[in-house]
Amino acid sequence: MVLKTFNVGESVYRKFSDFCKGNGISMSRQIDFFMRSVVEEEPEAREEYLKKLDRIRKQRTIHIGSLENFKKRYGLE
């Protein structure tokens, strides 16, 4: 691991820091992931994410019709 210093806008830093804290993720790990995704052609995805994505793809879709039908069905009017 290498320690590096970068210049980042204060407001962007605060927003990203709050985002990371709010989601319980490591800021430096996110920066590392971003940098790897830029330089690698095929960034690695976590196995659990790929399984979840595969499960979602296999689910049956629900036809809801128009927006008006959706609103009536789910009591949004």
Backbone as XML, in Angstrom:
<?xml version="1.0"?>
<chain id="A" units="angstrom">
  <residue number="1" name="MET">
    <atom name="N" x="0.855" y="-1.176" z="0.000"/>
    <atom name="CA" x="0.000" y="0.000" z="0.000"/>
    <atom name="C" x="0.897" y="1.235" z="0.000"/>
  </residue>
  <residue number="2" name="VAL">
    <atom name="N" x="0.523" y="2.209" z="-0.790"/>
    <atom name="CA" x="1.289" y="3.438" z="-0.931"/>
    <atom name="C" x="0.426" y="4.592" z="-0.452"/>
  </residue>
  <residue number="3" name="LEU">
    <atom name="N" x="1.013" y="5.489" z="0.304"/>
    <atom name="CA" x="0.300" y="6.682" z="0.778"/>
    <atom name="C" x="0.575" y="7.813" z="-0.193"/>
  </residue>
  <residue number="4" name="LYS">
    <atom name="N" x="-0.482" y="8.380" z="-0.765"/>
    <atom name="CA" x="-0.363" y="9.474" z="-1.734"/>
    <atom name="C" x="-1.256" y="10.625" z="-1.292"/>
  </residue>
  <residue number="5" name="THR">
    <atom name="N" x="-0.918" y="11.819" z="-1.750"/>
    <atom name="CA" x="-1.694" y="13.011" z="-1.439"/>
    <atom name="C" x="-2.262" y="13.572" z="-2.734"/>
  </residue>
  <residue number="6" name="PHE">
    <atom name="N" x="-3.553" y="13.908" z="-2.715"/>
    <atom name="CA" x="-4.215" y="14.479" z="-3.878"/>
    <atom name="C" x="-4.912" y="15.762" z="-3.476"/>
  </residue>
  <residue number="7" name="ASN">
    <atom name="N" x="-5.021" y="16.691" z="-4.415"/>
    <atom name="CA" x="-5.782" y="17.917" z="-4.188"/>
    <atom name="C" x="-7.209" y="17.686" z="-4.679"/>
  </residue>
  <residue number="8" name="VAL">
    <atom name="N" x="-8.155" y="17.890" z="-3.779"/>
    <atom name="CA" x="-9.567" y="17.676" z="-4.086"/>
    <atom name="C" x="-10.337" y="18.879" z="-3.565"/>
  </residue>
  <residue number="9" name="GLY">
    <atom name="N" x="-11.348" y="19.310" z="-4.308"/>
    <atom name="CA" x="-12.175" y="20.418" z="-3.856"/>
    <atom name="C" x="-12.819" y="20.113" z="-2.509"/>
  </residue>
  <residue number="10" name="GLU">
    <atom name="N" x="-12.866" y="21.102" z="-1.638"/>
    <atom name="CA" x="-13.377" y="20.909" z="-0.274"/>
    <atom name="C" x="-14.821" y="20.410" z="-0.269"/>
  </residue>
  <residue number="11" name="SER">
    <atom name="N" x="-15.682" y="20.998" z="-1.081"/>
    <atom name="CA" x="-17.096" y="20.594" z="-1.061"/>
    <atom name="C" x="-17.265" y="19.171" z="-1.589"/>
  </residue>
  <residue number="12" name="VAL">
    <atom name="N" x="-16.486" y="18.811" z="-2.610"/>
    <atom name="CA" x="-16.556" y="17.446" z="-3.145"/>
    <atom name="C" x="-16.071" y="16.458" z="-2.093"/>
  </residue>
  <residue number="13" name="TYR">
    <atom name="N" x="-14.981" y="16.813" z="-1.425"/>
    <atom name="CA" x="-14.443" y="15.942" z="-0.378"/>
    <atom name="C" x="-15.473" y="15.727" z="0.730"/>
  </residue>
  <residue number="14" name="ARG">
    <atom name="N" x="-16.096" y="16.803" z="1.182"/>
    <atom name="CA" x="-17.097" y="16.683" z="2.253"/>
    <atom name="C" x="-18.269" y="15.802" z="1.827"/>
  </residue>
  <residue number="15" name="LYS">
    <atom name="N" x="-18.768" y="16.044" z="0.612"/>
    <atom name="CA" x="-19.902" y="15.252" z="0.124"/>
    <atom name="C" x="-19.541" y="13.776" z="0.012"/>
  </residue>
  <residue number="16" name="PHE">
    <atom name="N" x="-18.356" y="13.490" z="-0.543"/>
    <atom name="CA" x="-17.944" y="12.101" z="-0.695"/>
    <atom name="C" x="-17.688" y="11.455" z="0.663"/>
  </residue>
  <residue number="17" name="SER">
    <atom name="N" x="-17.107" y="12.217" z="1.571"/>
    <atom name="CA" x="-16.867" y="11.711" z="2.919"/>
    <atom name="C" x="-18.189" y="11.374" z="3.612"/>
  </residue>
  <residue number="18" name="ASP">
    <atom name="N" x="-19.165" y="12.266" z="3.508"/>
    <atom name="CA" x="-20.481" y="12.007" z="4.094"/>
    <atom name="C" x="-21.141" y="10.799" z="3.454"/>
  </residue>
  <residue number="19" name="PHE">
    <atom name="N" x="-21.007" y="10.677" z="2.129"/>
    <atom name="CA" x="-21.564" y="9.533" z="1.414"/>
    <atom name="C" x="-20.958" y="8.232" z="1.938"/>
  </residue>
  <residue number="20" name="CYS">
    <atom name="N" x="-19.634" y="8.199" z="2.044"/>
    <atom name="CA" x="-18.949" y="6.992" z="2.515"/>
    <atom name="C" x="-19.344" y="6.650" z="3.945"/>
  </residue>
  <residue number="21" name="LYS">
    <atom name="N" x="-19.370" y="7.661" z="4.811"/>
    <atom name="CA" x="-19.754" y="7.425" z="6.204"/>
    <atom name="C" x="-21.189" y="6.937" z="6.289"/>
  </residue>
  <residue number="22" name="GLY">
    <atom name="N" x="-22.073" y="7.555" z="5.520"/>
    <atom name="CA" x="-23.488" y="7.182" z="5.537"/>
    <atom name="C" x="-23.743" y="5.771" z="5.055"/>
  </residue>
  <residue number="23" name="ASN">
    <atom name="N" x="-22.866" y="5.272" z="4.191"/>
    <atom name="CA" x="-23.031" y="3.931" z="3.641"/>
    <atom name="C" x="-22.079" y="2.918" z="4.254"/>
  </residue>
  <residue number="24" name="GLY">
    <atom name="N" x="-21.304" y="3.375" z="5.244"/>
    <atom name="CA" x="-20.399" y="2.464" z="5.948"/>
    <atom name="C" x="-19.310" y="1.885" z="5.059"/>
  </residue>
  <residue number="25" name="ILE">
    <atom name="N" x="-18.783" y="2.702" z="4.148"/>
    <atom name="CA" x="-17.737" y="2.220" z="3.261"/>
    <atom name="C" x="-16.463" y="3.043" z="3.445"/>
  </residue>
  <residue number="26" name="SER">
    <atom name="N" x="-15.356" y="2.440" z="3.084"/>
    <atom name="CA" x="-14.049" y="3.087" z="3.217"/>
    <atom name="C" x="-13.815" y="4.028" z="2.040"/>
  </residue>
  <residue number="27" name="MET">
    <atom name="N" x="-13.522" y="5.282" z="2.348"/>
    <atom name="CA" x="-13.260" y="6.263" z="1.295"/>
    <atom name="C" x="-12.043" y="5.856" z="0.468"/>
  </residue>
  <residue number="28" name="SER">
    <atom name="N" x="-10.965" y="5.481" z="1.114"/>
    <atom name="CA" x="-9.751" y="5.126" z="0.374"/>
    <atom name="C" x="-9.978" y="3.882" z="-0.479"/>
  </residue>
  <residue number="29" name="ARG">
    <atom name="N" x="-10.790" y="2.951" z="0.016"/>
    <atom name="CA" x="-11.097" y="1.746" z="-0.768"/>
    <atom name="C" x="-11.897" y="2.111" z="-2.017"/>
  </residue>
  <residue number="30" name="GLN">
    <atom name="N" x="-12.795" y="3.070" z="-1.906"/>
    <atom name="CA" x="-13.572" y="3.509" z="-3.058"/>
    <atom name="C" x="-12.691" y="4.195" z="-4.095"/>
  </residue>
  <residue number="31" name="ILE">
    <atom name="N" x="-11.732" y="4.998" z="-3.626"/>
    <atom name="CA" x="-10.802" y="5.660" z="-4.542"/>
    <atom name="C" x="-9.950" y="4.616" z="-5.253"/>
  </residue>
  <residue number="32" name="ASP">
    <atom name="N" x="-9.472" y="3.630" z="-4.515"/>
    <atom name="CA" x="-8.678" y="2.549" z="-5.087"/>
    <atom name="C" x="-9.494" y="1.800" z="-6.147"/>
  </residue>
  <residue number="33" name="PHE">
    <atom name="N" x="-10.740" y="1.487" z="-5.836"/>
    <atom name="CA" x="-11.614" y="0.783" z="-6.774"/>
    <atom name="C" x="-11.822" y="1.620" z="-8.039"/>
  </residue>
  <residue number="34" name="PHE">
    <atom name="N" x="-12.060" y="2.927" z="-7.863"/>
    <atom name="CA" x="-12.251" y="3.815" z="-9.010"/>
    <atom name="C" x="-11.017" y="3.832" z="-9.908"/>
  </residue>
  <residue number="35" name="MET">
    <atom name="N" x="-9.843" y="3.977" z="-9.298"/>
    <atom name="CA" x="-8.608" y="4.054" z="-10.076"/>
    <atom name="C" x="-8.364" y="2.757" z="-10.844"/>
  </residue>
  <residue number="36" name="ARG">
    <atom name="N" x="-8.623" y="1.625" z="-10.192"/>
    <atom name="CA" x="-8.463" y="0.341" z="-10.881"/>
    <atom name="C" x="-9.442" y="0.213" z="-12.042"/>
  </residue>
  <residue number="37" name="SER">
    <atom name="N" x="-10.677" y="0.682" z="-11.852"/>
    <atom name="CA" x="-11.672" y="0.565" z="-12.914"/>
    <atom name="C" x="-11.304" y="1.409" z="-14.125"/>
  </residue>
  <residue number="38" name="VAL">
    <atom name="N" x="-10.560" y="2.480" z="-13.920"/>
    <atom name="CA" x="-10.130" y="3.333" z="-15.030"/>
    <atom name="C" x="-9.016" y="2.669" z="-15.827"/>
  </residue>
  <residue number="39" name="VAL">
    <atom name="N" x="-8.089" y="2.004" z="-15.165"/>
    <atom name="CA" x="-6.921" y="1.459" z="-15.854"/>
    <atom name="C" x="-7.084" y="0.009" z="-16.299"/>
  </residue>
  <residue number="40" name="GLU">
    <atom name="N" x="-8.049" y="-0.710" z="-15.756"/>
    <atom name="CA" x="-8.278" y="-2.089" z="-16.160"/>
    <atom name="C" x="-9.432" y="-2.152" z="-17.143"/>
  </residue>
  <residue number="41" name="GLU">
    <atom name="N" x="-9.317" y="-3.021" z="-18.123"/>
    <atom name="CA" x="-10.388" y="-3.148" z="-19.107"/>
    <atom name="C" x="-11.624" y="-3.804" z="-18.513"/>
  </residue>
  <residue number="42" name="GLU">
    <atom name="N" x="-11.425" y="-4.771" z="-17.657"/>
    <atom name="CA" x="-12.543" y="-5.475" z="-17.055"/>
    <atom name="C" x="-12.416" y="-5.423" z="-15.535"/>
  </residue>
  <residue number="43" name="PRO">
    <atom name="N" x="-12.994" y="-4.405" z="-14.892"/>
    <atom name="CA" x="-12.898" y="-4.340" z="-13.434"/>
    <atom name="C" x="-13.612" y="-5.517" z="-12.792"/>
  </residue>
  <residue number="44" name="GLU">
    <atom name="N" x="-13.089" y="-5.943" z="-11.663"/>
    <atom name="CA" x="-13.676" y="-7.076" z="-10.959"/>
    <atom name="C" x="-14.933" y="-6.652" z="-10.225"/>
  </residue>
  <residue number="45" name="ALA">
    <atom name="N" x="-15.952" y="-7.484" z="-10.306"/>
    <atom name="CA" x="-17.178" y="-7.262" z="-9.545"/>
    <atom name="C" x="-17.229" y="-8.308" z="-8.446"/>
  </residue>
  <residue number="46" name="ARG">
    <atom name="N" x="-17.773" y="-7.923" z="-7.307"/>
    <atom name="CA" x="-17.856" y="-8.865" z="-6.201"/>
    <atom name="C" x="-18.807" y="-9.999" z="-6.561"/>
  </residue>
  <residue number="47" name="GLU">
    <atom name="N" x="-18.445" y="-11.199" z="-6.146"/>
    <atom name="CA" x="-19.222" y="-12.403" z="-6.453"/>
    <atom name="C" x="-20.667" y="-12.271" z="-5.985"/>
  </residue>
  <residue number="48" name="GLU">
    <atom name="N" x="-20.882" y="-11.698" z="-4.800"/>
    <atom name="CA" x="-22.247" y="-11.555" z="-4.279"/>
    <atom name="C" x="-23.087" y="-10.639" z="-5.169"/>
  </residue>
  <residue number="49" name="TYR">
    <atom name="N" x="-22.457" y="-9.602" z="-5.733"/>
    <atom name="CA" x="-23.173" y="-8.702" z="-6.642"/>
    <atom name="C" x="-23.576" y="-9.451" z="-7.911"/>
  </residue>
  <residue number="50" name="LEU">
    <atom name="N" x="-22.663" y="-10.243" z="-8.462"/>
    <atom name="CA" x="-22.962" y="-10.987" z="-9.674"/>
    <atom name="C" x="-24.081" y="-11.997" z="-9.457"/>
  </residue>
  <residue number="51" name="LYS">
    <atom name="N" x="-24.100" y="-12.645" z="-8.295"/>
    <atom name="CA" x="-25.174" y="-13.587" z="-7.979"/>
    <atom name="C" x="-26.513" y="-12.869" z="-7.867"/>
  </residue>
  <residue number="52" name="LYS">
    <atom name="N" x="-26.516" y="-11.719" z="-7.209"/>
    <atom name="CA" x="-27.746" y="-10.945" z="-7.067"/>
    <atom name="C" x="-28.239" y="-10.483" z="-8.430"/>
  </residue>
  <residue number="53" name="LEU">
    <atom name="N" x="-27.333" y="-10.009" z="-9.266"/>
    <atom name="CA" x="-27.689" y="-9.567" z="-10.605"/>
    <atom name="C" x="-28.275" y="-10.712" z="-11.423"/>
  </residue>
  <residue number="54" name="ASP">
    <atom name="N" x="-27.684" y="-11.888" z="-11.328"/>
    <atom name="CA" x="-28.184" y="-13.059" z="-12.047"/>
    <atom name="C" x="-29.581" y="-13.437" z="-11.566"/>
  </residue>
  <residue number="55" name="ARG">
    <atom name="N" x="-29.795" y="-13.371" z="-10.253"/>
    <atom name="CA" x="-31.115" y="-13.686" z="-9.683"/>
    <atom name="C" x="-32.168" y="-12.702" z="-10.188"/>
  </residue>
  <residue number="56" name="ILE">
    <atom name="N" x="-31.818" y="-11.419" z="-10.241"/>
    <atom name="CA" x="-32.750" y="-10.402" z="-10.716"/>
    <atom name="C" x="-33.080" y="-10.631" z="-12.185"/>
  </residue>
  <residue number="57" name="ARG">
    <atom name="N" x="-32.092" y="-10.967" z="-12.973"/>
    <atom name="CA" x="-32.313" y="-11.201" z="-14.405"/>
    <atom name="C" x="-33.269" y="-12.364" z="-14.654"/>
  </residue>
  <residue number="58" name="LYS">
    <atom name="N" x="-33.262" y="-13.354" z="-13.774"/>
    <atom name="CA" x="-34.102" y="-14.544" z="-13.954"/>
    <atom name="C" x="-35.527" y="-14.351" z="-13.439"/>
  </residue>
  <residue number="59" name="GLN">
    <atom name="N" x="-35.780" y="-13.277" z="-12.718"/>
    <atom name="CA" x="-37.113" y="-13.051" z="-12.163"/>
    <atom name="C" x="-38.125" y="-12.760" z="-13.255"/>
  </residue>
  <residue number="60" name="ARG">
    <atom name="N" x="-39.341" y="-13.135" z="-12.980"/>
    <atom name="CA" x="-40.435" y="-12.877" z="-13.908"/>
    <atom name="C" x="-40.783" y="-11.390" z="-13.844"/>
  </residue>
  <residue number="61" name="THR">
    <atom name="N" x="-40.994" y="-10.792" z="-15.001"/>
    <atom name="CA" x="-41.364" y="-9.384" z="-15.027"/>
    <atom name="C" x="-42.859" y="-9.221" z="-14.793"/>
  </residue>
  <residue number="62" name="ILE">
    <atom name="N" x="-43.251" y="-8.073" z="-14.327"/>
    <atom name="CA" x="-44.655" y="-7.770" z="-14.053"/>
    <atom name="C" x="-45.093" y="-6.670" z="-14.999"/>
  </residue>
  <residue number="63" name="HIS">
    <atom name="N" x="-46.129" y="-6.953" z="-15.773"/>
    <atom name="CA" x="-46.665" y="-5.931" z="-16.667"/>
    <atom name="C" x="-47.597" y="-5.037" z="-15.851"/>
  </residue>
  <residue number="64" name="ILE">
    <atom name="N" x="-47.311" y="-3.758" z="-15.814"/>
    <atom name="CA" x="-48.129" y="-2.841" z="-15.019"/>
    <atom name="C" x="-48.992" y="-1.939" z="-15.879"/>
  </residue>
  <residue number="65" name="GLY">
    <atom name="N" x="-48.846" y="-2.030" z="-17.191"/>
    <atom name="CA" x="-49.642" y="-1.197" z="-18.076"/>
    <atom name="C" x="-49.157" y="0.238" z="-18.056"/>
  </residue>
  <residue number="66" name="SER">
    <atom name="N" x="-50.090" y="1.141" z="-18.137"/>
    <atom name="CA" x="-49.752" y="2.557" z="-18.170"/>
    <atom name="C" x="-49.449" y="3.081" z="-16.769"/>
  </residue>
  <residue number="67" name="LEU">
    <atom name="N" x="-48.965" y="4.282" z="-16.704"/>
    <atom name="CA" x="-48.701" y="4.923" z="-15.423"/>
    <atom name="C" x="-49.990" y="5.070" z="-14.621"/>
  </residue>
  <residue number="68" name="GLU">
    <atom name="N" x="-51.067" y="5.351" z="-15.308"/>
    <atom name="CA" x="-52.363" y="5.469" z="-14.628"/>
    <atom name="C" x="-52.778" y="4.143" z="-13.998"/>
  </residue>
  <residue number="69" name="ASN">
    <atom name="N" x="-52.581" y="3.033" z="-14.736"/>
    <atom name="CA" x="-52.894" y="1.704" z="-14.185"/>
    <atom name="C" x="-52.033" y="1.398" z="-12.964"/>
  </residue>
  <residue number="70" name="PHE">
    <atom name="N" x="-50.766" y="1.762" z="-13.036"/>
    <atom name="CA" x="-49.856" y="1.543" z="-11.923"/>
    <atom name="C" x="-50.329" y="2.307" z="-10.687"/>
  </residue>
  <residue number="71" name="LYS">
    <atom name="N" x="-50.691" y="3.550" z="-10.878"/>
    <atom name="CA" x="-51.163" y="4.381" z="-9.765"/>
    <atom name="C" x="-52.433" y="3.814" z="-9.138"/>
  </residue>
  <residue number="72" name="LYS">
    <atom name="N" x="-53.362" y="3.327" z="-9.974"/>
    <atom name="CA" x="-54.599" y="2.732" z="-9.453"/>
    <atom name="C" x="-54.304" y="1.462" z="-8.679"/>
  </residue>
  <residue number="73" name="ARG">
    <atom name="N" x="-53.445" y="0.621" z="-9.239"/>
    <atom name="CA" x="-53.124" y="-0.669" z="-8.611"/>
    <atom name="C" x="-52.496" y="-0.493" z="-7.232"/>
  </residue>
  <residue number="74" name="TYR">
    <atom name="N" x="-51.631" y="0.498" z="-7.095"/>
    <atom name="CA" x="-50.895" y="0.679" z="-5.861"/>
    <atom name="C" x="-51.370" y="1.867" z="-5.024"/>
  </residue>
  <residue number="75" name="GLY">
    <atom name="N" x="-52.578" y="2.350" z="-5.330"/>
    <atom name="CA" x="-53.196" y="3.389" z="-4.529"/>
    <atom name="C" x="-52.419" y="4.693" z="-4.468"/>
  </residue>
  <residue number="76" name="LEU">
    <atom name="N" x="-51.880" y="5.113" z="-5.570"/>
    <atom name="CA" x="-51.075" y="6.330" z="-5.591"/>
    <atom name="C" x="-51.828" y="7.527" z="-6.131"/>
  </residue>
  <residue number="77" name="GLU">
    <atom name="N" x="-53.109" y="7.384" z="-6.349"/>
    <atom name="CA" x="-53.883" y="8.527" z="-6.864"/>
    <atom name="C" x="-54.498" y="9.302" z="-5.733"/>
  </residue>
</chain>
